[in-house]
Amino acid sequence: MEKFIEYLSTLWPLLPLLFFIIAVTFRLLDNSTSLFLQRDILINSSNVSRRLLKSQIKHNSDPEFTRKLKQALILRNLQQGFIILSILSFPFSLLFFFLG
């Protein structure tokens, strides 16, 4: 058990950084702004809201565009999930770092 705690104390401080890198990767894969600009849908910012993505999925009749929007929505949700994991794991990483 002591070896396992020692292993966690070496691994845990790196997890928030790993989660953040994964979140940034999902953000880079999200091309929702490009999708809207290709369809001549003007948007105010490069960060398209999830509400706008959902409304365009409901009101769009093109199946290919809808599929790409669903993929962008999934990537956006994964990005936000990993950001939350990064924030939540940060206090534990500090705890294991200073106790280890």
Long-range contacts (C-beta under 8 A, 24 or more apart in sequence): 6-100, 8-96, 9-96, 9-97, 9-99, 9-100, 10-100, 12-89, 12-92, 12-93, 12-96, 12-97, 13-93, 13-94, 13-96, 13-97, 14-93, 15-89, 15-93, 16-86, 16-87, 16-89, 16-90, 16-93, 17-86, 19-82, 19-83, 19-85, 19-86, 19-89, 20-82, 20-83, 20-86, 22-82, 23-78, 23-79, 23-80, 23-81, 23-82, 23-83, 23-86, 24-79, 26-75, 26-76, 26-78, 26-79, 26-82, 27-75, 27-79, 29-75, 30-72, 30-75, 30-76, 30-79, 31-68, 31-72, 32-69, 32-72, 32-73, 32-76, 35-65, 35-68, 35-69, 35-72, 39-65, 48-72, 50-76, 50-77
